[in-house]
Amino acid sequence: MHETFLQHAIDLAVNNAKTADGGPYGAVIAKDNQIVAAAATKSPALTTRPHMPK
């Protein structure tokens, strides 16, 4: 069963990277064999971070 949860997190990360909404990071929290939370990072463009070189 954990493979299903891992694949869901991977799918979130891949989709997030493809749509340029953020980095390639996804996470899933599961309890009693059910997903209770799932998310992917949402990052602003690097140009909006003054501390990052362009």
Phi, psi and omega in degrees: 000324183297335177298324178296317180293318179297316179297324178297317178296320178297316179299319177299316182294315181296314179298320180297318179292321180293325183270359179061028176279342182177197180278178181276063182229128176224153181217146178225136173246127182236145177216134180053043178061029175225142176285123179255343176201146177209140182201163173228157182293148173237113184239137173291161178301149181300332181290345179269001179257104185297334182278354181260138176291148180278000000 
